[in-house]
């Protein structure tokens, strides 16, 4: 090659470098830290829109055309390799600088694997990773490959692309893999699900970009990591179920109110409901019982056979409810008053029913049939509360007392006195009991009151003239119907009456 030809090649290479550098200047990575972007309770795929990044690192068509012309002119002189090297030397640091600007270079995989980092710090890293992975695999890398193939022929362009982005891609995958092998715990489930959804969502783009044999490692690592994350999700769910099953409740709530663990379990399930599509894909088998727990399934009212038509996820959700209520039932026996034990169960079952009905996701997962079963259980527990309370009070107004024709003043006075004392005790006791749900509270009061007022008036009616004629400094009848109503409407307020 003569001097003039060498000079032409050098000039072309310099021009190639100059154009490329002009299109590879530092860019803002503010979009990585967009505060409006969240992934907590919605699908990451639905949250991410590539259109948000329309102007993010976009090489102009005119520049791409010029670079291709230069590359084509270098081919006859067999100097295309110079363009390839220039492109790699300019674009590889540029891509790396974007990742550095996003903060992902600070994702210490070794620290996560060694478990030296507090989970709260890892949470922030996962949220950042989700944002960056979406941008890289759906926007940045896609555009880089397209430009490579536009400037060079397809085979050369693909090789150049792989050499530029393979390491950054593996770095991102390695972080997800490190999370998948970290300690499993309940509080990690939802971010791990977000991580899984992100990797699953970018996988089609990833496999399309890295389809050649030289980039097989990227595809393999991505799929292996996805499988590890899936196993982690299943393991955490099993851990949560075992924690619910093995929960030790020292004492039920005073007053029969809502157990704190009921709220915790329901909140966890509700958040799982937001990830229904992913969980249906991942949860493919029925629950298994840890051998540490000696559990009789029949004692839990749980027949797995009847649930065969349901998804495995539905069975898991029902199982969680069943084992939690089973534990509460055992604790309810610590109440000395059987009515209070049933009120306690009614409150907690109703909370599950109310929250499931109020959640479209949970209703869809659990199914209308089981929701109806919970509603019936609430009614049954309410009746079992009312029955002993009715019996206790109404026994004093029974028909075994003196008849109108032969009643003695003393016998009548003693019977009414017994009713007064019994009702006072019920009033004083049940005013301290708790029913959180206002509608349920009113329904219980009215149910009790309707039966009480009817029986009370029926009892007093035959004796009205006799009672009116009674001359005694202390009236026989202490309560009017209105007084009873006022007292009953103080039931379940959770504090003593004066």
C-alpha positions as CSV (number, residue, x, y, z in Angstrom):
1,X,0.0,0.0,0.0
2,X,1.5,3.4,-1.0
3,X,1.8,6.4,1.2
4,X,-1.2,8.1,-0.2
5,X,-3.4,5.1,0.5
6,X,-2.1,4.9,4.0
7,X,-2.9,8.5,4.5
8,X,-6.5,8.0,3.2
9,X,-7.0,5.1,5.6
10,X,-5.6,7.2,8.5
11,X,-7.9,10.1,7.6
12,X,-10.9,7.8,7.4
13,X,-10.1,6.2,10.7
14,X,-9.7,9.6,12.3
15,X,-13.0,10.8,10.9
16,X,-14.7,7.6,12.1
17,X,-13.3,8.2,15.6
18,X,-14.3,11.8,15.6
19,X,-17.9,11.1,14.6
20,X,-18.2,8.3,17.0
21,X,-16.8,10.3,19.9
22,X,-19.3,13.2,19.1
23,X,-22.1,10.7,19.6
24,X,-20.6,9.1,22.8
25,X,-20.3,12.1,25.1
26,X,-21.5,11.8,28.7
27,X,-25.3,11.8,29.1
28,X,-27.7,12.4,32.0
29,X,-28.8,9.3,33.8
30,X,-31.5,11.1,35.8
31,X,-34.2,8.8,34.4
32,X,-32.6,6.0,36.4
33,X,-33.6,7.8,39.5
34,X,-37.1,9.0,38.5
35,X,-39.0,9.2,41.8
36,X,-42.3,8.6,40.1
37,X,-41.2,5.1,39.1
38,X,-42.3,2.4,41.6
39,X,-42.6,-1.3,41.4
40,X,-44.1,-2.3,44.8
41,X,-47.6,-3.5,44.1
42,X,-47.8,-3.5,40.3
43,X,-46.3,-5.3,37.4
44,X,-42.9,-4.0,36.5
45,X,-43.7,-4.7,32.9
46,X,-46.7,-2.5,32.9
47,X,-44.8,0.3,34.7
48,X,-41.9,0.4,32.2
49,X,-42.4,2.3,29.0
50,X,-39.6,2.4,26.4
51,X,-41.1,5.7,25.1
52,X,-39.9,7.4,28.3
53,X,-36.4,6.9,26.9
54,X,-37.0,8.1,23.3
55,X,-34.2,10.6,23.5
56,X,-32.0,8.6,25.8
57,X,-28.6,7.8,24.1
58,X,-29.9,7.9,20.5
59,X,-27.3,8.1,17.8
60,X,-28.5,10.2,14.9
61,X,-29.4,8.6,11.6
62,X,-27.1,10.9,9.7
63,X,-24.1,10.0,11.9
64,X,-24.9,6.3,11.5
65,X,-25.0,6.7,7.7
66,X,-21.6,8.5,7.7
67,X,-20.0,5.8,9.9
68,X,-21.3,3.1,7.6
69,X,-19.9,4.8,4.5
70,X,-16.5,5.0,6.2
71,X,-16.6,1.4,7.2
72,X,-17.6,0.4,3.7
73,X,-14.7,2.4,2.2
74,X,-12.3,0.6,4.5
75,X,-13.3,-2.9,3.4
76,X,-11.4,-2.9,0.0
77,X,-8.2,-1.8,1.8
78,X,-8.8,-4.6,4.3
79,X,-8.8,-2.0,7.1
80,X,-12.2,-2.6,8.5
81,X,-10.6,-4.0,11.6
82,X,-9.5,-0.5,12.5
83,X,-13.1,0.7,12.5
84,X,-14.1,-2.3,14.6
85,X,-11.4,-1.5,17.2
86,X,-12.2,2.2,17.2
87,X,-15.9,1.4,17.7
88,X,-15.2,-1.0,20.6
89,X,-12.7,1.3,22.2
90,X,-15.1,4.3,22.2
91,X,-18.4,2.6,22.8
92,X,-17.4,0.1,25.5
93,X,-16.3,2.8,27.9
94,X,-19.3,4.8,27.0
95,X,-21.7,2.0,27.9
96,X,-19.8,1.4,31.1
97,X,-20.0,5.1,32.0
98,X,-23.8,4.9,31.7
99,X,-23.9,2.0,34.1
100,X,-21.6,3.9,36.4
101,X,-23.8,6.9,36.3
102,X,-26.8,4.7,37.2
103,X,-24.9,3.4,40.3
104,X,-25.0,-0.2,39.3
105,X,-21.2,-0.4,39.4
106,X,-21.6,0.0,43.2
107,X,-23.7,-3.2,43.4
108,X,-21.3,-5.3,45.3
109,X,-22.2,-8.9,44.4
110,X,-19.6,-10.4,46.8
111,X,-21.0,-8.4,49.7
112,X,-24.5,-9.6,49.0
113,X,-23.3,-13.2,48.8
114,X,-21.4,-12.9,52.0
115,X,-24.5,-11.4,53.7
116,X,-22.5,-8.6,55.1
117,X,-24.9,-6.0,53.8
118,X,-28.1,-5.1,55.7
119,X,-31.3,-6.0,53.7
120,X,-32.5,-2.4,53.8
121,X,-29.5,-1.4,51.8
122,X,-30.0,-4.3,49.4
123,X,-33.7,-3.2,48.8
124,X,-32.5,0.1,47.4
125,X,-30.0,-1.7,45.1
126,X,-32.8,-4.0,43.8
127,X,-35.1,-1.1,43.0
128,X,-32.2,0.6,41.2
129,X,-31.3,-2.7,39.4
130,X,-34.9,-3.1,38.2
131,X,-34.9,0.4,36.6
132,X,-31.4,-0.1,35.1
133,X,-32.1,-3.6,33.8
134,X,-35.2,-2.4,32.0
135,X,-33.4,0.5,30.4
136,X,-30.4,-1.6,29.4
137,X,-32.1,-4.7,28.0
138,X,-35.1,-2.9,26.4
139,X,-33.5,0.3,25.2
140,X,-29.8,0.8,25.5
141,X,-28.5,-2.6,24.4
142,X,-31.2,-2.9,21.7
143,X,-30.2,0.4,20.1
144,X,-26.6,-0.5,20.4
145,X,-27.1,-3.7,18.5
146,X,-29.1,-2.0,15.8
147,X,-26.5,0.7,15.3
148,X,-23.7,-2.0,15.2
149,X,-25.5,-3.9,12.5
150,X,-26.3,-0.7,10.5
151,X,-22.6,0.4,10.5
152,X,-21.1,-3.0,9.9
153,X,-22.4,-6.1,8.2
154,X,-24.7,-8.2,10.3
155,X,-22.1,-10.8,11.4
156,X,-19.4,-8.3,12.2
157,X,-21.9,-6.0,13.8
158,X,-23.2,-8.7,16.0
159,X,-19.6,-9.6,17.1
160,X,-18.8,-6.0,17.9
161,X,-22.0,-5.6,19.9
162,X,-21.3,-8.7,22.0
163,X,-17.8,-7.5,22.8
164,X,-19.2,-4.1,23.9
165,X,-22.2,-5.2,26.1
166,X,-21.5,-8.8,27.2
167,X,-19.7,-7.8,30.4
168,X,-22.3,-5.2,31.4
169,X,-25.1,-7.7,30.7
170,X,-23.4,-10.4,32.8
171,X,-22.8,-7.9,35.6
172,X,-26.5,-7.1,35.7
173,X,-27.4,-10.8,35.6
174,X,-24.8,-11.6,38.3
175,X,-26.5,-9.2,40.7
176,X,-29.8,-10.9,40.3
177,X,-28.1,-14.3,40.7
178,X,-26.5,-13.0,44.0
179,X,-30.0,-12.1,45.3
180,X,-31.3,-15.5,44.3
181,X,-28.7,-17.2,46.5
182,X,-29.1,-14.9,49.5
183,X,-30.9,-15.7,52.7
184,X,-34.6,-16.5,52.3
185,X,-36.9,-14.5,54.5
186,X,-40.5,-13.4,54.4
187,X,-39.8,-9.6,54.0
188,X,-37.8,-10.3,50.9
189,X,-40.6,-11.9,48.9
190,X,-42.1,-8.9,47.1
191,X,-38.8,-7.4,45.9
192,X,-37.7,-10.8,44.8
193,X,-40.9,-11.1,42.8
194,X,-40.2,-7.7,41.3
195,X,-36.7,-8.9,40.4
196,X,-38.1,-12.0,38.8
197,X,-40.7,-10.1,36.8
198,X,-38.1,-7.7,35.5
199,X,-35.8,-10.5,34.4
200,X,-38.7,-12.5,32.9
201,X,-39.9,-9.4,31.1
202,X,-36.6,-8.6,29.5
203,X,-35.7,-12.2,28.7
204,X,-37.2,-12.1,25.1
205,X,-35.1,-9.0,24.2
206,X,-32.1,-10.6,25.9
207,X,-32.4,-13.9,24.0
208,X,-32.9,-12.0,20.7
209,X,-29.9,-9.8,21.2
210,X,-27.6,-12.5,22.4
211,X,-28.6,-15.2,20.0
212,X,-25.2,-16.1,18.6
213,X,-22.9,-18.8,20.0
214,X,-20.4,-16.3,21.3
215,X,-23.0,-14.8,23.7
216,X,-24.5,-18.1,24.8
217,X,-23.2,-17.6,28.3
218,X,-25.5,-14.5,28.7
219,X,-28.6,-16.5,27.7
220,X,-27.7,-19.4,29.9
221,X,-26.9,-17.3,33.0
222,X,-30.1,-15.3,32.5
223,X,-32.3,-18.4,32.3
224,X,-30.5,-20.1,35.2
225,X,-30.9,-17.0,37.4
226,X,-34.6,-16.8,36.5
227,X,-35.0,-20.4,37.7
228,X,-33.1,-19.6,40.9
229,X,-35.3,-16.7,41.6
230,X,-38.4,-18.9,41.0
231,X,-37.1,-21.4,43.6
232,X,-36.4,-18.6,46.0
233,X,-40.0,-17.3,45.7
234,X,-41.4,-20.9,46.3
235,X,-39.0,-21.3,49.3
236,X,-40.1,-18.0,50.9
237,X,-43.8,-18.8,50.5
238,X,-43.2,-22.2,52.1
239,X,-41.3,-20.5,54.9
240,X,-44.2,-18.0,55.4
241,X,-46.7,-20.9,55.6
242,X,-44.6,-22.7,58.1
243,X,-44.2,-19.6,60.2
244,X,-48.0,-19.2,60.2
245,X,-48.5,-22.8,61.1
246,X,-45.9,-22.8,63.9
247,X,-46.8,-19.4,65.3
248,X,-46.9,-19.3,69.1
249,X,-49.6,-17.0,70.4
250,X,-49.1,-16.7,74.2
251,X,-52.5,-15.1,74.8
252,X,-55.5,-14.2,72.7
253,X,-56.4,-10.5,72.6
254,X,-58.3,-9.2,75.6
255,X,-61.9,-8.5,74.8
256,X,-61.9,-10.9,71.9
257,X,-60.7,-8.4,69.4
258,X,-58.6,-8.7,66.3
259,X,-55.3,-10.6,66.7
260,X,-52.3,-8.7,65.4
261,X,-51.1,-11.7,63.5
262,X,-54.4,-11.8,61.6
263,X,-53.7,-8.3,60.3
264,X,-50.1,-9.3,59.4
265,X,-51.1,-12.5,57.6
266,X,-53.9,-10.7,55.7
267,X,-51.6,-7.8,54.6
268,X,-49.0,-10.3,53.4
269,X,-51.6,-12.1,51.3
270,X,-53.0,-8.9,50.0
271,X,-49.6,-7.9,48.8
272,X,-49.1,-11.3,47.2
273,X,-52.3,-10.7,45.4
274,X,-50.8,-7.8,43.5
275,X,-48.3,-10.4,42.0
276,X,-51.0,-12.9,41.0
277,X,-49.9,-13.3,37.4
278,X,-46.3,-14.1,38.4
279,X,-47.3,-16.3,41.4
280,X,-49.7,-18.4,39.3
281,X,-46.8,-19.1,36.9
282,X,-44.4,-20.0,39.8
283,X,-46.6,-21.8,42.3
284,X,-47.2,-25.2,40.6
285,X,-47.7,-27.6,43.5
286,X,-49.9,-27.9,46.6
287,X,-48.6,-26.9,50.0
288,X,-46.5,-29.3,51.9
289,X,-46.4,-29.6,55.7
290,X,-43.1,-29.3,57.5
291,X,-42.5,-32.6,59.3
292,X,-41.7,-30.6,62.4
293,X,-45.4,-29.9,62.8
294,X,-47.7,-32.8,63.8
295,X,-50.8,-31.6,62.0
296,X,-54.1,-33.5,61.4
297,X,-55.5,-32.0,58.2
298,X,-59.0,-33.2,59.0
299,X,-59.0,-31.3,62.2
300,X,-58.4,-28.1,60.2
301,X,-61.5,-28.5,58.0
302,X,-59.1,-28.8,55.0
303,X,-59.9,-31.3,52.3
304,X,-57.4,-30.9,49.6
305,X,-59.3,-33.3,47.4
306,X,-62.1,-30.9,46.9
307,X,-59.7,-28.2,45.7
308,X,-58.3,-30.1,42.8
309,X,-60.1,-27.8,40.3
310,X,-58.4,-24.8,41.8
311,X,-55.0,-23.4,40.9
312,X,-52.1,-24.4,43.2
313,X,-51.9,-20.8,44.2
314,X,-55.5,-20.7,45.3
315,X,-54.9,-23.8,47.5
316,X,-51.9,-22.1,49.1
317,X,-53.9,-19.0,49.9
318,X,-56.7,-21.0,51.4
319,X,-54.2,-23.1,53.3
320,X,-52.7,-20.0,54.9
321,X,-56.1,-18.9,56.1
322,X,-57.0,-22.3,57.4
323,X,-53.8,-22.8,59.4
324,X,-54.0,-19.4,60.9
325,X,-57.6,-19.8,62.0
326,X,-56.8,-23.2,63.3
327,X,-54.1,-21.6,65.6
328,X,-56.6,-19.0,66.7
329,X,-59.2,-21.6,67.5
330,X,-56.7,-23.3,69.8
331,X,-55.9,-20.0,71.5
332,X,-59.6,-19.1,71.9
333,X,-59.9,-21.9,74.4
334,X,-57.9,-19.8,76.9
335,X,-61.0,-17.6,77.3
336,X,-63.0,-18.6,80.3
337,X,-66.2,-17.4,78.7
338,X,-67.3,-19.5,75.8
339,X,-69.2,-16.6,74.3
340,X,-66.1,-14.5,74.2
341,X,-64.2,-17.3,72.5
342,X,-66.7,-17.3,69.7
343,X,-66.7,-13.5,69.5
344,X,-62.9,-13.7,69.1
345,X,-63.2,-16.2,66.2
346,X,-66.0,-14.2,64.6
347,X,-63.9,-11.0,64.6
348,X,-60.9,-12.7,63.0
349,X,-62.8,-14.7,60.4
350,X,-64.8,-11.6,59.5
351,X,-61.5,-9.7,58.9
352,X,-60.4,-12.2,56.4
353,X,-63.7,-12.2,54.7
354,X,-63.9,-8.4,54.6
355,X,-60.4,-7.9,53.2
356,X,-60.8,-10.6,50.5
357,X,-64.2,-9.3,49.3
358,X,-62.6,-5.8,49.2
359,X,-59.7,-7.1,47.0
360,X,-60.4,-8.0,43.4
361,X,-57.1,-9.8,43.2
362,X,-57.7,-11.9,46.3
363,X,-61.3,-12.8,45.3
364,X,-60.0,-13.9,41.9
365,X,-57.3,-16.1,43.5
366,X,-59.2,-17.6,46.4
367,X,-62.5,-18.1,44.6
368,X,-66.1,-17.2,45.4
369,X,-66.8,-20.6,46.9
370,X,-64.3,-20.2,49.7
371,X,-65.3,-16.6,50.3
372,X,-68.9,-17.9,50.8
373,X,-67.5,-20.4,53.2
374,X,-65.9,-17.7,55.2
375,X,-69.1,-15.7,55.3
376,X,-71.0,-18.8,56.7
377,X,-68.2,-19.2,59.3
378,X,-68.7,-15.7,60.5
379,X,-72.5,-16.3,60.9
380,X,-71.8,-19.5,62.7
381,X,-69.4,-17.9,65.2
382,X,-71.8,-15.0,65.7
383,X,-74.6,-17.4,66.5
384,X,-72.4,-19.4,68.9
385,X,-71.6,-16.1,70.7
386,X,-75.2,-15.1,70.9
387,X,-76.6,-18.4,72.0
388,X,-74.9,-18.6,75.4
389,X,-75.5,-14.9,76.0
390,X,-79.2,-15.3,75.2
391,X,-79.5,-18.4,77.3
392,X,-77.9,-16.7,80.3
393,X,-80.1,-13.7,80.3
394,X,-83.4,-15.2,79.0
395,X,-83.2,-18.1,81.5
396,X,-84.3,-15.6,84.1
397,X,-87.4,-14.8,82.2
398,X,-88.4,-18.4,81.5
399,X,-91.8,-20.0,81.9
400,X,-90.9,-22.0,84.9
401,X,-91.6,-19.0,87.2
402,X,-94.9,-18.3,89.0
403,X,-98.1,-18.0,86.9
404,X,-100.1,-14.8,87.0
405,X,-102.9,-16.5,89.0
406,X,-100.7,-17.8,91.8
407,X,-97.7,-15.5,91.8
408,X,-96.3,-14.3,95.1
409,X,-94.8,-10.9,95.5
410,X,-91.6,-12.5,96.8
411,X,-91.2,-14.9,94.0
412,X,-91.8,-12.2,91.3
413,X,-89.5,-9.9,93.0
414,X,-86.8,-12.5,93.2
415,X,-87.2,-13.5,89.5
416,X,-86.9,-9.9,88.4
417,X,-84.0,-9.3,90.7
418,X,-82.2,-12.3,89.2
419,X,-82.8,-10.9,85.7
420,X,-81.5,-7.5,86.8
421,X,-78.3,-8.9,88.3
422,X,-77.7,-11.2,85.3
423,X,-78.2,-8.4,82.8
424,X,-76.0,-6.1,84.8
425,X,-73.2,-8.6,84.7
426,X,-73.6,-9.2,81.0
427,X,-73.7,-5.4,80.4
428,X,-70.6,-4.8,82.5
429,X,-68.7,-7.6,80.9
430,X,-69.6,-7.3,77.3
431,X,-69.1,-3.5,77.2
432,X,-65.4,-4.3,77.5
433,X,-65.5,-6.8,74.7
434,X,-64.6,-5.7,71.2
435,X,-66.1,-5.9,67.7
436,X,-64.0,-3.7,65.4
437,X,-66.3,-3.7,62.4
438,X,-69.1,-1.2,62.9
439,X,-71.7,-2.9,60.8
440,X,-71.0,-6.3,62.4
441,X,-71.2,-4.6,65.9
442,X,-74.6,-3.1,65.1
443,X,-75.9,-6.4,63.7
444,X,-74.9,-8.3,66.9
445,X,-76.5,-5.7,69.2
446,X,-79.7,-5.6,67.2
447,X,-79.9,-9.5,67.1
448,X,-79.5,-9.7,70.8
449,X,-81.8,-6.7,71.6
450,X,-84.7,-7.9,69.4
451,X,-84.8,-11.2,71.2
452,X,-84.3,-9.7,74.6
453,X,-86.9,-7.0,74.3
454,X,-89.5,-9.4,73.0
455,X,-88.9,-11.9,75.9
456,X,-88.7,-9.1,78.5
457,X,-92.0,-7.5,77.5
458,X,-93.7,-10.9,77.2
459,X,-92.6,-11.7,80.7
460,X,-93.7,-8.5,82.3
461,X,-97.1,-8.1,80.4
462,X,-99.1,-10.5,82.6
463,X,-97.9,-8.8,85.8
464,X,-98.4,-5.1,84.8
465,X,-101.3,-4.4,87.2
466,X,-99.6,-6.3,90.0
467,X,-96.4,-4.5,89.5
468,X,-98.1,-1.1,89.4
469,X,-99.9,-1.8,92.7
470,X,-96.7,-2.8,94.4
471,X,-95.8,-0.3,97.1
472,X,-92.1,-0.7,97.8
473,X,-89.3,1.8,98.3
474,X,-87.3,-0.1,95.7
475,X,-89.1,-0.6,92.4
476,X,-89.4,-4.2,91.2
477,X,-88.7,-3.4,87.6
478,X,-85.3,-1.6,87.2
479,X,-85.1,-1.6,83.4
480,X,-87.5,-0.2,80.8
481,X,-87.3,-1.4,77.3
482,X,-85.5,1.8,76.4
483,X,-83.0,1.3,79.3
484,X,-82.2,-2.2,77.9
485,X,-81.6,-0.8,74.5
486,X,-79.3,1.9,75.8
487,X,-77.3,-0.7,77.7
488,X,-77.0,-3.2,74.8
489,X,-75.8,-0.4,72.6
490,X,-72.8,-0.1,74.9
491,X,-71.8,-3.6,74.2
492,X,-68.5,-4.2,72.3
493,X,-67.1,-0.7,72.8
494,X,-63.9,-2.1,74.4
495,X,-64.1,-0.1,77.7
496,X,-65.8,-0.4,81.0
497,X,-69.2,1.3,81.6
498,X,-69.6,3.7,84.6
